[in-house]
Amino acid sequence: MTPCLLELAGLQAGLGPERRLGPLDLRLDAGERIALLGPSGVGKSTLLRLIAAELTPQAGQVRFDGRDLAGWSGAGLARRRAVLPQSHAVAFGLHAELVVSLGRAALAVDPQGPRIVAEAMAQACAGHLCGRRFDTLSGGEQARVQLARVFAQLWDVEAGLLLVDEPLAALDPGLQLELMAAITDFARTRGHALLAVLHDVQLALGHFGRLWLLGPDGRVLDLPADAGDERVRQALQSLYRIDFHRVDTPDGPALVPARHRRHC
């Protein structure tokens, strides 16, 4: 049986004066890929930050590899868990390879660091950006560099946890597919669990094994990422209040949103 890497047990957090996240009881096993979907403002980034130990829950626990997050040291957690946030900003005009090397900061001694940085940049399609100042790069180029940073962080470990928050926002479709393939290949070859906040339903269905659907009530519905499963179509329709049509393509079934939104 695949070991449980991440467990949410009765997790609860506030989302404002009248809204609450949870309680949530969920698990993510080593090697699994889960897409976290939901309408804007329901708390997807908050949930990711709770799992990343950036926020403290009001109730319940987040357990990573069998231990409560509070029991992990910062350096120990950094060697097993990497986070790619929505924002790619860097305060100083650092060269791209130096930004990537920040993923190795938890290591006191890192003789393989330069090689790993170079290989991580190549896997993130960012090798050509060496020597460039990060603050001169386009949004897509910055996204590649930050992706290389989390690759470098988890490059030489197994069964880690990769958390990404809208990693493909504002990128063109070709680059979205290229970087999504890079992320999922990286996680699969090392047995890392991957949890990604996404807005693109097709990317979620095409590249992930499961969906966590977070609704306005603060609860999560856990379903397989299967466009041919009628439960998935019905759940997405309810979640986003739009109709989805099933379309059979050469790559398998797909769910296409209808042109018109349902009446609220």
N, C-alpha and C positions, 0 to 999 in steps of 0.2 A: 504494500500500500504506500502511495506517495505521501511523504511526511507533510504535515501542516506547517507552513512557514509563517503565516500571519493569521491571527484570530481576533475577531472583534466580539467581545462578550458583554452584552447589555450596554453597549456604547451609547452615550447621550451627550449632546452639546446644544447650547443655545444659538439660535440664528437671528436673534432680535427679541424685542419685548414680548411677542406673541407667537413665535415660531420656534420649533425644536427639531433637532436632528436625532432620529432614533426613537426608541432603543433599537440597536442593530446587533444581530448575531450572525456573523459571516465568517467565512474562512477562505484563505487563498493558499493553495498548495505549491510546493516547489515546482517550478517549471510551467505553471499555469499562466495564461494570458487573459486578462479580464479588462473589458472596456467599461468605463463608468459613464453612463449617459443620463441626461435629464435636462429639462428646460433651464434657461438662464435664471440664476438667483435661487436655486433650490438648495444649494449647499455643497456642490460637488468639490469645489476647491477647499472648503472647510473640512470635508471628510478626508481629503488627501493630506491636508496639513495635520490633522489629528493622527493619521497613520504615520506621518513623517516625524512625529514628536515635536512639531513646531507649535502645536496648541495642546492644552491639557483638557481632557474630557471632564464634563460635570459629573458624570457617573459612568460606571462600567470600566472596562479595560481594553487596551490594545496589547496583544502579546505577539512578540516577534521571536520565532524559533523557540517557543515555549516559555519565554520570559517576558514579564511586563516591561514595557518600554522604559519605565522609570528605573529599571535595574541595569540598563545599558549605559556604559560610558559613551561620551561623545565620539571618541576615537574608535571605539569598538563598533558603534553603530555605523559610523562613516565607512568602515571597511566592508559592511554587508548591505548597506542601504544607500541608494543614490536617488536624488530628487532633481527633476527638471521642471522648474516653475514656469508660469506663464510669461513673466517678464524676463527678457534677455539682457537687461541693462547692466553695465559694469561702470563703476564710479570713475575709474582712471583709464587713460589711453594705453592699455596693455596690449602687447602683441598677442595674436590669436593663440599661438602655442603656449604662451604663459597662462592664458585663461584656461586652456585645456589642462595644464599641469596642476592647476588648483584642485583637480579631482584626486590628486595624489598627496594632498597636504597632510592627511592623517598618518602618513608613514614617516618615522624619524629617519630611516635609512631606506633609500629607494634606488639602488644601482641600475635597475631596469627602466626607471622612469622615462628617460628620453626616448627609448625605443617604443615604450608603450604609448606615449603621447603621440608619436608619429603614426603608429599603427591605428590608434583610435581615431585620429584625424582622417586617415585614409578610409576607414570603415564608415565614417560619418560624411563622406564625400566632401571633406574640408581640407585635404592635403595641400591644395593649391593656395590656401589662405595663409600659410606660414609666412611670417615676416610682416603681415598686414596688421595695422592697428585695429583693435576690435571696434572702436567708436567710429571708424570710417567704413565699416561693412554695411551692406544692406540687411534688411530684416531677415531674409532667407539665409544669408551668409552667417549672420549672428546665430541663427537657430542651429545651423550645422556645427558651429564651434561649440556651443553649449551642449549639444548632443554628444560631441566628442569628449567633452569634459566628464559627463556621467559614464561614458564608455570607459574612459581611462580609470575612473574611480573603481569600477567593478571588473576591470579587465582580467585580473589574475586571481579572482575568487570564484567559487561555485555556490550555487543555491543562494544567491543574494536576492535583493528586492529592488526593483526599478520602478520608481513612481514618476509619472510624467503628466503634466497638466497642460492640455491643449498644445501639444508639441508642434502641430502642423498648421496653426492658425495663420492666416494671411499668406500662405504659400501657394504657388501655382500647382495644378493637379499633378503634373509630372514629378515635381519635387516632393509632393506629399507621398506619392507612391514609392518613390526612391527611398525617402527617409523612413517611412513606415516599414518597408522591407528590411532596412538596416537595423531598426530597433528590434523587430521580432526575430531576425536572424541572430543578432547579438544575444538576446535573452535565451533563445532556444539552445544555442551551442554551449552555453555555460550553465544551463539548468536554472537560470534566474526566473523568479516570478515577475510578471509585468502587470502593473495596474495603470491604465491610461485614461485620463479624462478626455473625452472626445465630444464633438458636436456632429461629426460626419457619420451618419448611420451606416453607409456603405463601407467605409473603412473599418468600422467596428465589426460588421458582419463578415468582412472578407479576411481579416487578419487576427481575430481573437477567438478564443474558445468559449468564453462566457460573457454575458452582459450583466452588469449591475445597473438596474434602472431605478434612479433616485427620483421620487415624486415630491410634489409640494407638501405632502403630509410628513415628510422626513423619513419615510421608510424606503427600503430597497427591495426590489423584486429581482431575484437571481434566476436567470434563464440561459439556455444554451445560445450561442451566437449562430443561429441557424435560420436563414431567410425562408427556408421551406417549412418551418414550424409555425403553424397557425397561431399558437399561443404568443409567439414573438410579435407577429404582425398586430394582433389585437392589443398587446401590451404597449407597443410603440404608438398605436393610434390613440390609446387612452392617455399616455404620457404627454404627447405633444399636441393632442387635440387636432390632429389632421388625419386624413385617410391615407393609407399606404396600399399601393397596388402591387401584387406579386407579378414579376415579369421573369420569364425563363430566358436565360442568356446562354451562350456557349460555355461560360464559366460557371454555370449553375444558376439557381434562383436568386433574384434580387428584389428588394423592396423599394419602390419608387413613390415618393410623396405626391399626393394629389395637388393640383394647382391652387385649390381654394382651402382656406382654413375653416374648420368647423366653427359654428357660432358658439360663443362662450355661454 
